[in-house]
Amino acid sequence: MIPNPYDDVHFRRIEGVAKSRDLVFLGRLVSDKGVDVLLAALLRLKARGMRPSVTIIGSGDEGPALREMTTANGLADLVTFAGALEGEELVALLNAHRILVVPSRWQEPFGIVALEGMACGCVPVGSAGGGLKDAIGECGETFPNGDAAALAEVLGHLLASPQRQQAYRELGARHLRRHEASAVAAEYLRVLQAAIDSAHARRRERGVARV
């Protein structure tokens, strides 16, 4: 299996950017992406006396409803809607966060956003269904799709353990190397070369058989 690549030129650690914020979401604000699941988990954490900051990066049709949900549940002081960002502004903001949450309700085919966050020093926490678990590997944690209670449990334990976060970050370097564009291209070239060599071998065999 050849993994998908991420943009390893732009998504990277930026020296001097402190990890001063807790949770970040990056994606479209649509129902499939599960931002409401993250907000429900945040409400559970708040009930336990935990008050992590959350930054929501992105735009979409569900934006107004999510803002209303945030206000209605008394979470406005914890949640920042940053809008759609790109380029260095996006990379710098990811660098400032400790944990990237990918709470997709649907079965993500892969989830490159997990690699982008990981490259910026975030520990990824994502839905277990679909391909997100492959993108995360051993460098973060998963929870059942759509399960806000399970997400709250995972985030609660991870937020309370900076040592665990750091251990995941240290695992991320090797995992990311497999997903760098040059590494993925080399794998495709290897497979194509093997196919060419196999075709040449078959032609040689047919030639010998005719003799």
N, C-alpha and C positions, 0 to 999 in steps of 0.2 A: 504494500500500500504506500503510495506517494502522498505525503501530506500537502495541504494547501499552504502557500506562502503568505506572509504579511509584508507590509511596507517597512522594511527594516532600516531604510534611510531616514525616514521622518520620525517613526515611533521609536523612542529611545529614552534613556535616562538623561536628564539635564542636570549638570553639576550645579549645586548651589540652591536648588529648589527644595525647600523643606516639605516633608509630608505632614502638613498641618491640618488636613481634612480627612474625614473618615470614609464615607461611602460615595461612590460615583456610578451613575448609569449613563451609558452612551448608546444612542440608537433612536429609531423613529418612535414617536409617541402615538402608537397604535395598539390596539388591544392585544395582538399577538405577542408583543414584546413584554407584557406583564409588569409595567410600572406600578399598576394598582396593587400587585402582589407585594412589591417592595414597600409601598406605603403602608399596606396592612401589616407587614412584618415590623416596620418602624413603630407603628402604633403599639404593637405587643412589647417591643423593647422599651418604649416609653413607660408602659404600665409597670415594668420591672425596675424603673428608676434609671434606665440607660437612655442617654440622649445623644446619639451619634449624629453628626452633620451628614446631610445627603445633598449631593449636587446632581441635577438631572440635565444632561446635555442632549439636545435634540429638539425636533419640532414635529408636529403631526396633528391629525384630526382630533386626537384624544387630549390634546394639551389643555383646553379650557376645563374639561371634566376633571382632569387630574389636579389642576390648580384648585378647583372647587372642593375636591375630596381632601386635599391637603389642608385647606382652611377649615372645612367643616369638622375635621378630626383634631384640630388644635395642633397641627404639625408645621404651621407656617414659619415658626422660629427655627425649625431644624432643616427645612427643605429650601434649596435655591434652584429655581428654574433658570438655567444659563442660556437657553435657546440653542440654535444650531451654530456650531463652531467648526473651524477647520484650520489646517496649517499649524504654525507654531503656537498660536493661542490655545488650540486644542491640546497639543502635546504638553505644553507647560501646565495646563490645568490637570491633566491626568497625572502628571508627575507629582502634583501636590496632594494626591489622595493615596490612602492606604489600601483600600479594597475596591475592586470593580465588581459590581453586581450585574449579572445578566439573567434576569428572572423570566425568560421567555415562557409563554404558555404553550406555544406550539413546538414541534420537533425541529429545532434548528438543524439544517443540513451539516453545518460545521461550526461557525461562530468565530470568524477572524477577529472580532472585537476583543475576545478574550486574550488573544496573542498581542494585540495592540496595547491593551492595558498592562499586560505582563511586561512588555518591553519598556513601559514607562514606570515600572516598579510597583504596580498594583498587584495584590493577590486576587485572582479571579474566583468568584463564587457564582456558579451558574446552574441552570436546570439540567437534570440528569438525562432527560429524554433527548433523542436525536444525537447530533454530532458534537454538541458542546463539551461533553465529557472527554472527547478525543482532543479537542483544542486545549482544554485545561490540563489534561494528563494528571501527573502527580503534583502539580504546582499550585493547587487550590482545592476547593471543595464544591460538592454538588448537593442538590436537594430535589425532591420530586417536583415535577412541573406543576405550577399553580398552588403549591402548598405553602401558604404564608407562615403557618406555625413552624414548619420545618425550617424555612428560611430564617425565621427569627432565632431559632435554636443555633443554627450554624453561625449566623452573624454574632450572636451573643458570645459564643465561645471564642470566636476568632478575634473580636474586638477586645476581649479581656486578656488576650495572650499575644503581646508584641513579639515574644520569642517564637511562637508558632508562625506568625506572619513572616518573620525574617527567615525562618527555615524554608517556607514555601518560595520566597524570593530567591534564595540561594539555589533551589532546584530549577528555577526558571531559566537560568542561563543556558544550560545544556539543552533543555526542551526547545528553547527559541532557536538554537542553532540549526535544528532539523527543519525549521520553517522559514529560514532565510531564503531569499529569492535565489541566490547562487546555489545553495544546497539542493533546493527543489529542482532547479534546472539541471544540475548534475545528475540527479536521479532519473529524470526523464531521458537525458542523453544516454545514460547507462542502459535503460530499458530498450530504447530505440536501437542502440548498437547491438544489444543481445539479439534483437529481432532480425537485424541485418545479417549478423553472423550466422544465425540459424538458417536463414533463407539461402545464404551462400553454401552452407554445409549440405542442405537438401539438394541444391543444384549439382554439387559435386558428386553426391551419391548417385543421382540419376544418370550423370555422365558416365560414371564407372560401370553402372548396371548395363548401359547400352553397349559398352565395349565387350 
